[in-house]
Amino acid sequence: MHQTILIIDDEKDIRTALSGILEDEGYQVLNAESGAEGIECACQELPDLILLDIWMPGMDGLETLGKLKAQLPQVTVIMISGHGTIETAVRATKLGAFDFIEKPLSLEKVLISVANALRLQELKVENAELKRSASADYELIGETPEIVAIREQIRRVATTAASVLISGENGSEKELIANSIHYNSPRRERPFITIHCSSIPEELIESELFGHEKGAFSGAASHKKGRFDQADGGTLFLDDIGELPLGTQVKILRYIQDHSFERVGGVRRITADIRIIAASARSLQQDMVAGIFSPDLYYQLSTISFRVPALRERLDDIGLLVQHFVARFFRREGGEAKAFMPDAIELLRRYSWPGNMRELINVVERILIVAPGRVISIEDIPHLSGEPLSGMGGSLPLDGALSRTALRDAREDFEREFIIHKLEENDWNISRTAELIELERSNLHRKIKSYGIDVRR
């Protein structure tokens, strides 16, 4: 589709010359010989760009510019003048002009300015689309009462600077809620920094969080800023906060209380403006009783708290969730969209989803990749790892004589090969692998041990 440029100039020769050069470049050109005619044409045709002469009889260019911007705020305008002054250029810029070109016109300069202006328009559209996509990605999908209540709570909490504690099982969208709080807050243009506390070795966690000074410990060859520095003005999301050592918990508590911290090996207090959002799949209340989580930090964080329901507690949302994940997949990957039949959705609703939302996303994406047709039926649903919910009856049909034991063995073989593959991709770094596959480091250690995987390579 050709981009449209409107020329508003009372001189016919100027309109003719500009029209010719712009049409040669592939643009569609409209013409108007007065400000009033130009405004009427712009409102009807919605051009991508306007070239506007300043000195015209009747309504001059600056008055025309003001009225155009009042009616079409997003329109891009380049001003043209044969008697330009600095003062005029400044006034035009304040009224919203993109550029100011003096006569006699350099056609080369006109084309460069036009190309730059249209590229800026494209970037604005792309940015708006990215913001819409980000908004959709951070939206909590569902209509069950628990999800509706959480969305309302996010709306109320987001505008504050209060710390937040999110509890829920692994894979239950705790990070999505943290992102949603940030995106709907006044901090949305500032950084959102995530740190998975369980994936960082205990001896390095304080350096990762607070940074360190040169020589603070063996290997600290230079000064380093931490995640608190990176999050200044924005939000710091501490996932698996229950995995932090007590000493680190105390330092986070002190930051929440006085909004300052010290780097490892440093003595200077550094002030920062950070909203803390923490999450845990463990019971921090039980950890307090066991003496491994700070009561003061818990009470400071839990002033505002969210409990995220497990997927098995909101099975009525499965249809909406699948629809959302399908749309997101094809928005990301391209291609022709596919649709799930009602019987396929009903089959997905009959399982307990021990992996919660993370498992559902993986299953949906696997189906979209593997299923040959555009319509997903019950035959396209793979064997699921969850058990059927009690009272719902039935189970997924098994292919041939494949038994439950054989299916479990097949899953274990797949999981072992998957873990080995990911470890190889990450140079056998267990912490980095655990973070990338979104598994607690301790759980990955257990799986490596149970599958007899040799990591000494």
C-alpha positions as CSV (number, residue, x, y, z in Angstrom):
1,M,0.0,0.0,0.0
2,H,1.4,3.4,-1.1
3,Q,1.9,6.0,1.6
4,T,-0.1,9.2,1.1
5,I,1.4,12.7,1.3
6,L,-0.7,15.8,1.2
7,I,0.8,19.0,-0.1
8,I,-0.8,22.3,1.1
9,D,0.7,25.3,-0.8
10,D,-0.9,28.2,-2.7
11,E,1.8,28.1,-5.4
12,K,0.8,25.8,-8.2
13,D,4.4,25.4,-9.5
14,I,5.5,24.2,-6.0
15,R,2.7,21.7,-5.8
16,T,3.5,20.4,-9.3
17,A,7.2,20.0,-8.7
18,L,6.7,18.3,-5.3
19,S,4.0,16.0,-6.7
20,G,6.2,14.9,-9.5
21,I,9.3,14.0,-7.4
22,L,7.2,12.3,-4.7
23,E,5.2,10.3,-7.2
24,D,8.4,9.2,-8.9
25,E,9.4,7.8,-5.4
26,G,6.2,5.8,-5.3
27,Y,4.1,8.0,-2.9
28,Q,0.5,8.8,-3.5
29,V,0.1,12.5,-3.6
30,L,-2.9,14.8,-2.7
31,N,-2.9,18.6,-3.3
32,A,-4.6,21.5,-1.6
33,E,-4.1,25.2,-2.4
34,S,-5.3,26.7,0.9
35,G,-5.2,26.0,4.6
36,A,-9.0,25.4,4.8
37,E,-9.0,23.1,1.8
38,G,-6.0,21.2,3.3
39,I,-7.7,20.7,6.6
40,E,-10.8,19.3,4.9
41,C,-8.7,17.0,2.7
42,A,-6.6,15.8,5.7
43,C,-9.7,14.9,7.7
44,Q,-11.2,13.0,4.8
45,E,-8.1,11.2,3.5
46,L,-6.0,10.9,6.7
47,P,-2.6,11.2,4.9
48,D,0.5,9.7,6.3
49,L,2.4,13.0,6.0
50,I,1.6,16.7,5.2
51,L,3.9,19.2,3.5
52,L,2.6,22.6,4.6
53,D,3.6,26.1,3.3
54,I,3.8,28.8,5.9
55,W,3.0,31.9,3.9
56,M,-0.4,31.5,2.3
57,P,-3.2,34.0,1.9
58,G,-6.1,33.9,4.4
59,M,-5.2,31.1,6.9
60,D,-1.5,30.9,7.0
61,G,0.6,27.8,7.6
62,L,1.0,28.2,11.4
63,E,-2.7,28.7,11.9
64,T,-3.4,25.7,9.7
65,L,-0.8,23.6,11.6
66,G,-2.5,24.4,14.9
67,K,-5.9,23.4,13.6
68,L,-4.5,20.2,12.0
69,K,-2.9,19.2,15.3
70,A,-6.1,19.9,17.2
71,Q,-8.2,17.6,14.9
72,L,-5.5,15.1,14.0
73,P,-2.9,15.0,16.8
74,Q,-1.0,12.1,15.3
75,V,-0.5,13.6,11.9
76,T,3.1,14.4,10.9
77,V,3.7,17.8,9.3
78,I,6.8,19.2,7.5
79,M,6.7,23.0,7.2
80,I,7.9,24.8,4.0
81,S,8.8,28.5,3.9
82,G,10.3,31.0,1.5
83,H,10.8,33.6,4.2
84,G,11.8,31.5,7.2
85,T,13.2,32.9,10.4
86,I,14.4,31.3,13.5
87,E,11.4,32.6,15.4
88,T,9.0,31.1,12.8
89,A,10.8,27.7,12.9
90,V,10.6,27.7,16.7
91,R,6.9,28.5,16.7
92,A,6.3,25.7,14.1
93,T,8.2,23.2,16.2
94,K,6.3,24.1,19.3
95,L,3.0,23.6,17.4
96,G,4.2,20.1,16.6
97,A,6.0,20.3,13.2
98,F,8.4,17.5,12.4
99,D,10.8,19.6,10.3
100,F,11.2,23.0,8.7
101,I,12.5,23.3,5.1
102,E,13.3,26.7,3.4
103,K,12.7,27.7,-0.2
104,P,14.1,27.5,-2.8
105,L,13.5,23.8,-2.1
106,S,16.3,21.2,-2.4
107,L,14.4,18.2,-3.7
108,E,17.1,15.9,-2.2
109,K,16.6,17.5,1.2
110,V,12.8,17.2,0.8
111,L,13.0,13.5,0.1
112,I,15.3,12.9,3.0
113,S,13.0,14.7,5.4
114,V,10.0,12.9,4.0
115,A,11.7,9.5,4.4
116,N,12.7,10.4,8.0
117,A,9.2,11.6,8.9
118,L,7.5,8.5,7.5
119,R,10.0,6.2,9.2
120,L,9.3,8.0,12.5
121,Q,5.6,7.3,11.9
122,E,6.3,3.6,11.3
123,L,8.3,3.5,14.6
124,K,5.5,5.0,16.5
125,V,3.1,2.4,15.1
126,E,5.5,-0.4,15.9
127,N,6.0,1.0,19.4
128,A,2.2,1.2,20.0
129,E,1.9,-2.4,18.8
130,L,4.7,-3.6,21.0
131,K,2.9,-1.9,24.0
132,R,-0.4,-3.5,23.1
133,S,1.4,-6.9,22.8
134,A,3.1,-6.3,26.1
135,S,-0.2,-5.4,27.7
136,A,-1.7,-8.7,26.4
137,D,1.3,-10.7,27.6
138,Y,1.0,-9.3,31.1
139,E,-2.8,-9.8,31.3
140,L,-4.1,-12.4,33.7
141,I,-6.5,-14.5,31.6
142,G,-9.6,-16.1,33.1
143,E,-13.1,-15.4,34.4
144,T,-13.2,-17.6,37.4
145,P,-14.0,-15.6,40.6
146,E,-10.4,-16.1,42.0
147,I,-8.8,-14.6,38.8
148,V,-11.3,-11.7,38.6
149,A,-10.5,-10.9,42.2
150,I,-6.7,-11.0,41.5
151,R,-7.1,-8.6,38.5
152,E,-9.0,-6.2,40.7
153,Q,-6.4,-6.4,43.4
154,I,-3.6,-5.8,40.8
155,R,-5.5,-2.7,39.7
156,R,-5.7,-1.3,43.2
157,V,-2.1,-2.3,44.3
158,A,-0.3,-1.2,41.1
159,T,-0.6,2.5,41.7
160,T,1.1,2.3,45.1
161,A,4.8,1.7,45.9
162,A,4.1,-1.0,48.5
163,S,6.1,-4.2,48.6
164,V,4.1,-7.3,47.6
165,L,4.3,-11.1,48.4
166,I,2.9,-13.6,45.9
167,S,2.5,-17.2,46.9
168,G,1.5,-20.2,44.7
169,E,2.7,-23.4,43.3
170,N,5.5,-23.6,40.7
171,G,4.3,-22.7,37.3
172,S,1.2,-20.8,38.5
173,E,1.9,-17.4,37.0
174,K,3.5,-15.7,39.9
175,E,5.9,-13.8,37.7
176,L,3.0,-12.8,35.3
177,I,1.3,-11.2,38.3
178,A,4.5,-9.3,39.2
179,N,4.9,-8.1,35.6
180,S,1.2,-7.0,35.6
181,I,1.7,-5.0,38.8
182,H,4.7,-3.3,37.3
183,Y,3.2,-2.7,33.8
184,N,0.1,-1.1,35.4
185,S,2.1,1.1,37.7
186,P,3.7,4.6,37.3
187,R,7.0,2.7,37.0
188,R,6.1,1.0,33.7
189,E,8.7,2.9,31.7
190,R,11.4,1.9,34.2
191,P,13.2,-1.5,34.5
192,F,11.5,-4.7,35.6
193,I,14.4,-6.8,37.0
194,T,13.9,-10.5,37.8
195,I,16.2,-12.6,39.9
196,H,15.5,-16.3,40.5
197,C,17.0,-16.7,44.0
198,S,17.1,-20.5,43.8
199,S,19.3,-20.5,40.8
200,I,22.2,-18.5,42.2
201,P,24.8,-20.1,44.5
202,E,24.6,-18.9,48.1
203,E,28.1,-17.4,48.1
204,L,27.3,-15.2,45.1
205,I,23.7,-14.1,45.9
206,E,24.6,-10.9,47.7
207,S,27.0,-9.8,45.0
208,E,24.2,-10.4,42.4
209,L,21.7,-8.4,44.4
210,F,23.8,-5.5,45.8
211,G,27.0,-5.6,43.6
212,H,30.5,-5.5,45.1
213,E,33.5,-3.3,45.4
214,K,36.9,-4.2,43.9
215,G,38.7,-6.7,46.1
216,A,35.6,-7.5,48.2
217,F,36.4,-11.2,47.8
218,S,38.6,-13.6,45.8
219,G,37.9,-13.0,42.1
220,A,36.3,-9.5,42.6
221,A,38.8,-7.9,40.2
222,S,36.7,-4.8,39.6
223,H,33.7,-2.8,40.9
224,K,30.3,-4.3,39.9
225,K,26.8,-3.0,40.1
226,G,24.0,-5.4,41.2
227,R,20.4,-6.0,40.5
228,F,19.4,-3.3,43.0
229,D,21.3,-0.7,40.9
230,Q,19.7,-2.0,37.7
231,A,16.2,-1.8,39.1
232,D,16.5,1.8,40.4
233,G,13.3,3.6,39.6
234,G,11.6,0.4,38.7
235,T,10.6,-3.0,40.2
236,L,12.8,-5.8,41.5
237,F,11.1,-9.3,41.4
238,L,12.6,-11.8,43.8
239,D,11.4,-15.2,42.8
240,D,11.8,-18.1,45.3
241,I,12.7,-15.6,48.0
242,G,12.5,-18.4,50.6
243,E,15.8,-19.7,49.2
244,L,17.8,-16.7,50.4
245,P,20.1,-17.0,53.4
246,L,18.9,-15.3,56.5
247,G,21.7,-12.7,56.3
248,T,20.6,-11.7,52.8
249,Q,17.0,-11.5,54.0
250,V,18.0,-9.0,56.7
251,K,19.8,-6.8,54.1
252,I,16.7,-6.8,51.9
253,L,14.6,-5.9,55.0
254,R,16.9,-3.0,55.7
255,Y,16.5,-1.8,52.2
256,I,12.7,-1.9,52.4
257,Q,12.9,0.1,55.7
258,D,15.3,2.9,54.7
259,H,15.6,2.6,50.8
260,S,19.4,2.2,50.8
261,F,21.9,-0.7,50.6
262,E,25.6,-1.4,50.7
263,R,27.6,-3.2,48.1
264,V,29.6,-6.2,49.2
265,G,32.9,-4.9,50.6
266,G,31.6,-1.4,50.7
267,V,30.8,1.0,53.6
268,R,28.8,3.7,51.7
269,R,25.0,3.5,51.8
270,I,23.5,3.8,48.3
271,T,20.0,5.2,48.0
272,A,17.7,3.7,45.4
273,D,14.0,3.9,44.5
274,I,12.8,0.3,44.0
275,R,9.6,-1.5,44.4
276,I,10.1,-5.0,45.8
277,I,7.9,-7.9,44.7
278,A,8.7,-11.3,46.1
279,A,7.3,-14.7,45.3
280,S,7.5,-18.2,46.9
281,A,6.2,-21.6,46.2
282,R,7.1,-22.7,49.7
283,S,5.2,-21.8,52.9
284,L,7.2,-18.9,54.3
285,Q,5.1,-19.2,57.5
286,Q,6.4,-22.7,58.0
287,D,9.9,-21.5,57.2
288,M,9.5,-18.8,59.9
289,V,8.6,-21.5,62.4
290,A,11.6,-23.5,61.3
291,G,13.8,-20.5,61.8
292,I,14.9,-20.2,58.2
293,F,12.9,-17.1,57.1
294,S,12.9,-13.7,58.8
295,P,9.6,-12.9,60.5
296,D,10.3,-9.2,60.1
297,L,10.8,-9.5,56.4
298,Y,7.7,-11.7,56.0
299,Y,5.5,-9.2,57.8
300,Q,7.0,-6.3,55.8
301,L,6.3,-8.1,52.5
302,S,3.0,-9.6,53.3
303,T,1.2,-6.3,54.0
304,I,0.0,-6.8,50.4
305,S,-0.2,-10.5,49.4
306,F,-1.5,-12.5,46.6
307,R,-2.4,-16.2,46.5
308,V,-2.3,-17.6,43.0
309,P,-4.7,-20.5,42.5
310,A,-3.3,-23.7,40.9
311,L,-4.6,-24.5,37.5
312,R,-6.6,-27.4,38.8
313,E,-8.6,-24.9,40.9
314,R,-9.7,-22.9,37.9
315,L,-10.3,-25.5,35.2
316,D,-13.3,-23.5,33.8
317,D,-10.6,-21.1,32.5
318,I,-8.9,-23.7,30.3
319,G,-10.8,-22.7,27.2
320,L,-9.9,-19.0,27.5
321,L,-6.3,-19.9,28.3
322,V,-5.9,-22.2,25.3
323,Q,-7.4,-19.5,23.0
324,H,-4.9,-16.9,24.5
325,F,-1.9,-19.2,24.1
326,V,-2.9,-20.1,20.5
327,A,-3.1,-16.5,19.5
328,R,0.2,-15.7,21.2
329,F,1.9,-18.6,19.5
330,F,0.9,-17.6,16.0
331,R,1.5,-13.9,16.7
332,R,5.1,-15.0,17.5
333,E,5.7,-17.7,15.0
334,G,3.4,-16.6,12.1
335,G,1.5,-19.1,9.9
336,E,-2.2,-20.0,9.8
337,A,-3.9,-20.1,13.2
338,K,-5.4,-23.4,14.5
339,A,-8.5,-23.9,16.6
340,F,-9.3,-26.4,19.4
341,M,-12.6,-28.3,19.1
342,P,-14.8,-28.3,22.2
343,D,-14.1,-32.0,22.9
344,A,-10.4,-31.3,22.9
345,I,-10.9,-28.5,25.4
346,E,-13.1,-30.7,27.6
347,L,-10.3,-33.4,27.6
348,L,-7.8,-30.8,28.7
349,R,-10.2,-29.8,31.5
350,R,-10.3,-33.3,32.9
351,Y,-6.7,-33.3,34.1
352,S,-5.1,-32.0,37.3
353,W,-2.1,-30.2,35.6
354,P,0.6,-30.8,38.2
355,G,2.9,-28.5,36.2
356,N,0.2,-25.7,36.3
357,M,0.3,-23.0,33.6
358,R,3.8,-23.9,32.5
359,E,2.7,-27.4,31.6
360,L,-0.5,-26.2,29.8
361,I,1.6,-23.8,27.7
362,N,4.0,-26.5,26.7
363,V,1.2,-28.9,25.8
364,V,-0.6,-26.4,23.7
365,E,2.5,-25.3,21.8
366,R,3.5,-29.0,21.2
367,I,0.0,-29.7,19.8
368,L,0.1,-26.6,17.5
369,I,3.5,-27.7,16.2
370,V,2.7,-31.4,15.7
371,A,-1.0,-31.5,14.7
372,P,-1.3,-31.6,10.9
373,G,-4.6,-29.9,10.5
374,R,-6.0,-26.5,11.3
375,V,-8.6,-28.0,13.6
376,I,-7.4,-29.6,16.8
377,S,-9.6,-32.6,17.8
378,I,-9.5,-35.0,20.7
379,E,-7.2,-37.3,18.6
380,D,-4.5,-34.6,18.6
381,I,-4.2,-34.4,22.4
382,P,-1.1,-36.1,23.7
383,H,-0.9,-38.3,26.8
384,L,-0.7,-35.9,29.8
385,S,1.4,-36.3,32.9
386,G,-1.4,-35.4,35.3
387,E,-3.9,-37.8,36.7
388,P,-7.6,-37.5,35.8
389,L,-9.5,-35.5,38.4
390,S,-11.5,-37.6,40.8
391,G,-15.2,-37.8,40.0
392,M,-14.8,-36.8,36.4
393,G,-14.3,-40.3,35.0
394,G,-12.4,-41.7,32.1
395,S,-8.9,-41.4,31.0
396,L,-7.0,-40.6,27.9
397,P,-7.1,-43.6,25.5
398,L,-3.7,-45.3,25.1
399,D,-2.2,-46.3,21.8
400,G,-2.3,-50.1,21.4
401,A,-0.9,-52.0,24.3
402,L,1.0,-49.1,25.8
403,S,0.6,-49.4,29.6
404,R,0.8,-46.7,32.3
405,T,4.2,-48.1,33.3
406,A,5.5,-47.9,29.7
407,L,4.2,-44.4,29.4
408,R,6.0,-43.4,32.6
409,D,9.2,-45.0,31.4
410,A,8.9,-43.1,28.1
411,R,8.4,-39.8,29.9
412,E,11.4,-40.5,32.1
413,D,13.6,-41.3,29.1
414,F,12.5,-38.1,27.4
415,E,13.1,-36.1,30.5
416,R,16.6,-37.6,31.0
417,E,17.6,-36.8,27.4
418,F,16.1,-33.3,27.7
419,I,18.1,-32.5,30.8
420,I,21.3,-33.8,29.2
421,H,20.7,-31.7,26.1
422,K,20.1,-28.5,28.1
423,L,23.2,-29.1,30.3
424,E,25.3,-29.5,27.1
425,E,23.8,-26.3,25.7
426,N,24.9,-24.5,28.9
427,D,28.4,-26.0,29.2
428,W,27.2,-28.3,32.1
429,N,26.5,-25.2,34.3
430,I,23.7,-26.5,36.6
431,S,22.6,-23.1,38.0
432,R,22.2,-21.6,34.5
433,T,20.5,-24.7,33.2
434,A,18.0,-24.7,36.1
435,E,17.2,-21.0,35.5
436,L,16.6,-21.5,31.8
437,I,14.3,-24.6,32.2
438,E,12.6,-22.9,35.1
439,L,13.4,-25.6,37.7
440,E,14.7,-25.1,41.2
441,R,18.4,-25.9,41.4
442,S,17.8,-28.4,44.2
443,N,15.2,-30.2,42.1
444,L,17.5,-30.3,39.1
445,H,20.3,-31.8,41.3
446,R,17.9,-34.5,42.4
447,K,16.9,-35.4,38.9
448,I,20.5,-35.5,37.8
449,K,21.3,-37.9,40.6
450,S,18.2,-40.1,40.1
451,Y,18.9,-40.4,36.3
452,G,22.6,-41.1,36.9
453,I,23.7,-38.2,34.7
454,D,27.5,-37.6,34.9
455,V,28.1,-33.8,35.1
456,R,31.9,-34.1,35.6
457,R,32.8,-33.2,32.1
